[in-house]
Amino acid sequence: MSAVNLASSTRFGLTALRNVAEQMEVSQKRLATGKAVNTALDNVSKFFTASKMDGRAASIDTLLDSVNNAQTSLKAASEGIKGIQGIVKQARALTGQALATSDTASRLALSTQFETLTAEIAKVVTDSKINGTNLLNNESITVTLNEDGTSKTTIAGVTVGTIAATANDWAAEADIKASVDALNTFSTALEASATSFGTSQALISVRKDFNSALSNILKTGASELTAADMDAEAANLMALQTRQQMASTALSIMQSTESTALRLLR
């Protein structure tokens, strides 16, 4: 009977060591990942709730990529309009110079500069294309603002017209004033386009900030739901290591006692 009792004690010691090793593995994993819930086995409710929150955050982050692309296209269009407005300003200066002189040769030279300058508008429009979209060439963008697609906005493109060629090489004052009128009409349309893009930019920026904040809230919530108490886990690991040493020592003593008893029975 004594031999049976000694074997039972040994088995008990081995079981205790195995339990401590398993608990240490859990603590080490928590310390390595920073999470107390790494699988559904740790906590079903928290694991799937956190997974759902992370999934929604990922969907929102995908939307942010689309919003960023739209913002980039809007910025390109806005910069294009600024460039064109700069051309219009220079063109106005040329009409002013032409009205200030009655010399036909001077007016001809100025009208030639005017046409060369305003022809650059079409090049600016072409160069405003980005990410495959050119809002200044009547191309539009539809942006999805939430993950279920129920909120969308369309950024309508515009057609930037052209300024009519100078009539009669600006020989008469009426011809110059006709170009001034054309500049005014063109400038008014350009300002309306700039205002429209500004409104779209404001809306998208607001939704982008909201979506970014919401994504961060979801990620933080999921993290807090599954996070481990690192101080507590570190302390627990140290305690388990101590228990492991004690259990090993106890097992060694049990085995030594068992061997001594067997020798006495012989």
C-alpha positions in Angstrom: 0.0 0.0 0.0 2.9 2.4 0.8 4.2 2.0 -2.8 0.8 3.0 -4.2 0.6 6.1 -2.0 4.1 7.2 -3.2 3.2 6.8 -6.8 0.0 8.8 -6.3 2.0 11.6 -4.7 4.3 11.6 -7.7 1.3 11.8 -10.1 -0.1 14.6 -8.1 3.2 16.5 -8.4 3.4 16.0 -12.1 -0.2 17.2 -12.5 0.5 20.3 -10.5 3.5 21.1 -12.7 1.5 20.6 -15.8 -1.2 22.9 -14.6 1.3 25.6 -13.6 2.9 25.2 -17.1 -0.4 25.7 -18.8 -1.2 28.8 -16.7 2.3 30.2 -17.5 1.7 29.7 -21.2 -1.6 31.7 -20.9 0.2 34.6 -19.1 3.1 34.6 -21.5 0.7 34.8 -24.4 -1.2 37.7 -22.8 2.1 39.5 -22.2 3.2 38.9 -25.7 0.0 40.1 -27.4 -1.2 42.6 -24.8 -4.6 40.9 -24.9 -6.4 38.9 -22.3 -8.8 37.6 -25.0 -6.9 36.1 -28.0 -9.4 33.5 -29.1 -13.1 32.8 -28.6 -12.1 30.2 -26.0 -10.9 32.9 -23.7 -14.2 34.8 -23.7 -16.8 34.2 -26.4 -18.8 37.4 -25.9 -15.8 39.7 -25.7 -14.0 38.0 -28.6 -16.9 38.3 -31.1 -17.9 41.8 -29.9 -14.3 43.0 -30.4 -14.1 41.2 -33.8 -17.3 43.0 -34.9 -15.9 46.4 -33.9 -12.6 45.7 -35.6 -14.4 44.7 -38.8 -16.5 47.8 -38.8 -13.4 49.9 -38.3 -11.7 48.2 -41.2 -14.7 49.0 -43.4 -14.6 52.6 -42.4 -10.8 52.7 -43.1 -11.5 51.4 -46.6 -14.0 54.3 -47.1 -11.3 56.8 -46.0 -9.1 55.7 -48.9 -11.9 56.6 -51.3 -12.5 59.9 -49.5 -8.8 60.7 -49.7 -8.8 60.1 -53.4 -11.8 62.4 -53.8 -10.1 65.1 -51.8 -7.0 64.8 -53.9 -9.0 65.2 -57.1 -10.8 68.2 -55.5 -7.5 69.8 -54.6 -6.2 69.3 -58.1 -9.3 70.9 -59.5 -9.1 73.8 -57.1 -5.4 74.4 -57.9 -6.3 74.2 -61.6 -8.9 77.0 -61.0 -6.3 79.1 -59.2 -3.9 78.7 -62.1 -6.6 79.7 -64.6 -7.6 82.7 -62.4 -4.0 83.7 -62.6 -4.1 83.6 -66.4 -7.3 85.6 -66.4 -5.7 88.3 -64.2 -2.8 88.6 -66.7 -5.2 88.7 -69.6 -7.1 91.6 -67.9 -3.8 93.5 -67.7 -3.3 93.0 -71.4 -6.8 94.4 -72.2 -6.0 97.4 -69.9 -2.8 98.1 -71.8 -4.6 97.8 -75.2 -7.3 100.3 -74.1 -4.7 102.7 -72.9 -3.2 103.0 -76.4 -4.5 103.8 -79.9 -1.5 102.5 -81.7 -2.6 99.7 -84.0 0.7 97.8 -84.0 0.8 97.8 -80.2 -2.8 96.5 -80.0 -1.9 93.8 -82.5 1.0 92.7 -80.3 -1.1 92.7 -77.2 -3.9 90.8 -78.8 -1.4 88.1 -79.9 -0.1 87.9 -76.3 -3.8 87.6 -75.1 -4.5 84.7 -77.4 -1.3 82.9 -76.4 -2.0 83.4 -72.8 -5.7 82.3 -72.9 -4.8 79.2 -75.0 -2.9 78.1 -71.9 -6.2 77.6 -70.1 -6.9 74.4 -71.9 -3.5 73.0 -71.0 -4.1 73.8 -67.3 -7.4 71.9 -67.6 -5.8 68.9 -69.1 -3.0 68.9 -66.4 -5.6 69.0 -63.6 -6.4 65.3 -64.1 -5.4 63.1 -61.1 -6.2 59.6 -60.1 -7.9 59.1 -63.4 -10.4 61.9 -62.8 -10.5 65.4 -64.1 -13.2 67.5 -62.4 -12.4 70.4 -64.8 -13.3 68.3 -67.8 -16.9 67.6 -66.7 -15.9 64.3 -65.0 -17.7 63.5 -61.7 -16.9 61.5 -58.6 -19.4 59.7 -56.3 -18.1 59.2 -52.8 -19.5 56.7 -50.3 -19.5 58.2 -46.8 -20.6 55.3 -44.6 -20.0 51.6 -44.5 -23.5 50.5 -45.5 -23.6 52.8 -48.5 -26.7 54.7 -47.4 -24.8 58.0 -47.4 -23.2 59.2 -50.7 -22.3 62.5 -52.3 -21.5 63.2 -55.9 -18.9 65.8 -56.8 -20.1 67.2 -60.1 -17.4 68.1 -62.6 -17.5 71.3 -64.6 -16.6 72.3 -68.1 -14.1 75.1 -68.2 -14.9 77.0 -71.4 -12.7 79.0 -73.6 -12.3 82.7 -74.2 -13.1 83.8 -77.7 -10.3 84.9 -79.9 -9.6 88.6 -80.2 -11.7 90.2 -82.9 -9.9 92.2 -85.6 -6.6 92.0 -83.6 -8.0 94.6 -81.3 -7.9 97.3 -83.9 -11.0 99.0 -82.5 -11.8 99.8 -78.9 -15.0 97.8 -79.2 -13.0 94.7 -80.0 -11.0 95.1 -76.8 -14.1 95.6 -74.8 -15.6 92.5 -76.3 -12.6 90.5 -74.9 -13.1 92.2 -71.5 -16.8 91.1 -71.5 -15.7 87.6 -72.4 -13.2 87.6 -69.5 -15.9 88.7 -67.1 -18.3 86.0 -68.2 -15.5 83.4 -68.0 -14.4 84.6 -64.6 -17.9 84.5 -63.2 -18.4 80.9 -64.3 -14.9 80.0 -62.8 -15.8 81.5 -59.5 -19.0 79.5 -59.4 -17.1 76.3 -60.0 -14.6 77.2 -57.3 -17.5 77.8 -54.8 -19.0 74.5 -55.7 -15.8 72.6 -55.2 -15.3 74.4 -51.9 -18.7 73.2 -50.7 -17.9 69.6 -51.7 -14.5 69.9 -50.0 -16.1 71.1 -46.8 -18.6 68.3 -46.7 -16.1 65.6 -47.4 -13.7 67.0 -44.8 -16.4 66.9 -42.1 -17.3 63.3 -43.0 -13.6 62.3 -43.2 -13.0 63.7 -39.7 -16.1 62.0 -38.3 -15.2 58.6 -39.9 -11.6 58.8 -38.7 -12.8 59.5 -35.2 -15.4 56.7 -35.4 -12.8 54.3 -36.6 -10.5 55.2 -33.7 -13.3 54.8 -31.2 -14.1 51.3 -32.6 -10.5 50.2 -32.5 -10.0 51.6 -29.0 -13.2 50.0 -27.8 -12.2 46.6 -29.2 -8.7 46.9 -27.7 -10.0 47.8 -24.3 -12.5 45.0 -24.4 -9.8 42.4 -25.0 -6.8 44.1 -23.3 -4.8 42.4 -20.7 -3.7 44.0 -17.4 0.0 43.9 -18.1 1.1 44.6 -14.5 -1.2 41.9 -13.2 -0.1 39.4 -15.8 3.6 40.1 -15.1 3.0 39.6 -11.4 1.0 36.4 -12.1 3.8 35.1 -14.2 6.3 35.6 -11.5 4.0 33.9 -9.0 3.6 30.9 -11.3 7.3 30.7 -11.9 7.7 30.5 -8.1 5.0 27.8 -7.9 6.7 25.9 -10.7 10.0 25.9 -8.8 8.3 24.8 -5.6 6.4 22.1 -7.4 9.6 20.9 -9.0 11.3 20.8 -5.6 8.4 19.0 -4.1 8.3 16.4 -6.9 12.0 15.8 -6.5 11.5 15.3 -2.7 8.6 12.9 -3.4 10.6 10.9 -5.9 13.6 10.8 -3.5 11.3 9.6 -0.6 9.8 7.0 -2.8 13.2 5.7 -3.9 14.3 5.5 -0.2 11.1 3.6 0.7 11.7 1.1 -2.0 15.2 0.5 -0.9 14.0 -0.2 2.6 11.4 -2.6 1.4 14.2 -4.6 -0.4 
